[in-house]
Amino acid sequence: MKPRIFIFEDEYLIRFSLTAKLTKRGFDVRSFSDPTFCPAISKPDLTCPNSDRDTCCDFLLTDIKMPNLTGLEFIEKQQEKGCNVVFGNKAVMSAAWSDEDLIKAERLGCKIFHKPLDFEAVFGWLEEELGLLAVDRQPVPS
């Protein structure tokens, strides 16, 4: 089974490039321009629909500056609502990290990437984490 990654990036060219490069490397990629595409975020009274089963994706990569809420707020809300994407399998990217955001990202267990994005660094992180995925995992069909 291909590892699944969700990308949340409002800049089309970055989203398109990441999607194309990761697909070429064998990932099942779903990309979104806004974190409210996540059902646990778009419906305030809903907990993560996958919280008591397998996960929706193996990895999550989000930009920090997004429409409606920041990437860090997105990850915080996911955790509050029972998201079960593996703790260390979430990453945040930004061209303008503040000290406060860096500390928050680390507290949330996120891998940190700087823009302009070094695609090889992203691939390296994914390859490293792939070895830690449960062999019998079953991402929920989307």
C-alpha positions in Angstrom: 0.0 0.0 0.0 1.3 3.4 -0.9 1.9 5.8 2.0 -0.7 8.6 2.0 0.2 12.2 2.6 -2.1 15.2 3.0 -0.7 18.6 1.9 -2.3 21.8 3.0 -0.9 24.7 1.1 -2.7 27.8 -0.3 0.0 28.7 -2.8 -1.0 26.7 -5.9 2.6 26.3 -7.4 4.0 24.9 -4.2 1.0 22.6 -3.7 1.2 21.5 -7.3 5.0 20.9 -7.2 4.8 19.0 -3.9 1.9 16.9 -5.2 3.7 16.0 -8.5 7.1 15.3 -6.8 5.6 13.1 -4.1 3.4 11.2 -6.5 6.4 10.5 -8.6 8.2 9.1 -5.6 5.3 6.7 -4.9 3.1 8.5 -2.4 -0.7 8.7 -2.5 -1.0 12.5 -2.3 -4.1 14.5 -1.5 -3.7 18.2 -1.6 -5.9 21.0 -0.3 -5.8 24.8 -0.4 -7.4 25.3 3.0 -7.4 23.4 6.3 -11.2 23.6 6.5 -11.3 20.7 4.0 -10.6 18.5 7.1 -14.0 17.4 8.4 -13.0 17.7 12.0 -12.1 21.4 11.4 -15.1 22.3 9.1 -17.7 21.0 11.5 -17.1 22.5 15.0 -19.2 19.9 16.9 -17.5 16.9 15.2 -14.6 15.0 16.5 -12.2 13.3 14.1 -14.3 10.8 12.2 -11.3 8.4 12.2 -10.3 8.8 15.8 -11.4 5.3 16.8 -10.2 3.5 13.6 -7.3 3.8 11.3 -6.0 7.1 10.2 -7.0 9.2 7.1 -3.3 9.7 6.1 0.2 8.6 7.1 1.7 12.1 6.9 0.5 15.6 7.0 2.4 18.7 5.7 0.9 22.1 6.1 1.9 25.7 5.5 1.8 27.9 8.5 0.1 30.9 6.8 -3.2 29.5 5.6 -6.7 30.9 5.0 -9.1 30.7 8.0 -6.5 29.5 10.5 -2.8 28.9 10.7 -1.2 25.6 10.1 -0.3 25.4 13.8 -3.9 26.2 14.9 -5.0 23.5 12.4 -2.7 20.9 14.1 -3.8 22.0 17.6 -7.5 21.7 16.6 -6.8 18.2 15.1 -5.3 17.1 18.4 -8.2 18.5 20.4 -10.6 16.6 18.2 -8.8 13.2 18.4 -6.8 13.1 15.2 -4.8 9.9 15.2 -2.2 10.8 12.5 1.1 9.6 14.2 2.4 12.4 16.5 5.8 12.8 14.7 4.3 12.5 11.2 3.1 16.1 10.9 5.3 18.9 9.4 4.9 22.6 9.1 6.6 24.8 6.5 7.0 28.6 6.4 9.1 31.4 4.9 8.7 33.5 8.0 9.1 31.6 11.3 8.7 33.5 14.5 10.5 32.2 17.6 7.0 31.7 19.1 5.9 29.6 16.1 9.0 27.5 16.2 8.5 26.7 19.9 4.8 25.9 19.3 5.6 23.6 16.3 8.2 21.7 18.4 5.7 21.4 21.3 3.2 20.0 18.8 5.7 17.4 17.7 6.0 18.8 14.1 8.9 18.6 11.8 9.9 22.1 10.7 10.7 23.1 7.1 11.8 26.5 5.9 10.7 28.1 2.6 12.0 28.1 -0.1 11.3 24.4 0.4 14.2 22.0 0.1 12.3 19.1 -1.5 15.1 16.7 -0.8 14.9 17.5 2.9 11.1 16.7 2.8 11.8 13.4 1.0 14.5 12.6 3.5 12.1 13.1 6.4 9.4 11.0 4.8 11.8 8.2 4.0 13.0 8.2 7.5 9.5 8.1 9.0 8.3 5.5 6.5 10.3 2.8 8.3 8.3 3.6 11.5 4.9 3.1 10.0 2.9 0.1 11.2 3.0 -2.6 8.5 -0.7 -3.4 9.0 -1.9 0.2 8.8 -5.0 0.8 6.8 -5.6 4.4 5.8 -9.3 5.1 5.6 -10.6 5.1 2.0 -11.3 8.7 0.8 
